[in-house]
Amino acid sequence: ASATGYQGAASATGYQGAASATGYQGAASATGNQGAASATGNQGAASATGNQGAASATGNQGAASATGKAGVALAAGFGCKAKGAIGCAICVVERGNWDGETYPIINIKAAIVDGDIIKADTYYMLINGAFVEA
């Protein structure tokens, strides 16, 4: 499923489905096992709720969440955030200020949501190389 317009929504509910939202403020959801959801537009949201799903937010100020078992949430855009359920992984990129061409990558960090150091269902950003609740 693909949504390419402003505030579009894409949903993939079957096993190994893929959903992509490329427009501004788009939403992509993959609810089947091993599904993939990608939000590439600014302020987009990607959610993977099936087991072993993957969600990525690569546009600025996006949000990625992995709430199924053993899922992965990637927040790679400027000002992005990620969250996951217990046993899921989050990966967050910290970017510097606009340099005329891009927001350069300055840090990247990944962790498994354990409920203690990284809380479940809590969004995290990376600031000065450290996870910070968003």
C-alpha positions, 0 to 999 in steps of 0.5 A: 500500500502506498500513499504519496499525497499530503496527509495520506494514509497507507495500511498493509494488514497481511503477512509480510505486507508493506505500507509507505507514506511519502507525503507530508504528515502521512501515516503508514501502518503494517499490522501483519507479521513481518510487515514494513511501514515507512513514512518518508515525508516530514512529520510522518508516522510509521507503525509496525504492530505485527510480530517482527515488523519494521517501522521507519520514519525518515522525514523530518520530525517523524515518529516510528513505533514497533509494538509487535513482538521483536519489531524494530523502529527506526527514526532517521530524520531530523528531529525524529523519535522512536518507541517500541514494546518490550523486546523490540529494538529502537534505532535513533539518528541525531542530526546536526543543523542544516548545512545548506545541503542536508541535516548531517548525521552526528550520532546514531544509537540503538537499543532493545526496549527492556522496560528499565533503561529504555521504557516500553511505549515511550518515544525517544530522541537522541540528544548529544548522543544519549537517549532522551524521552521525547 
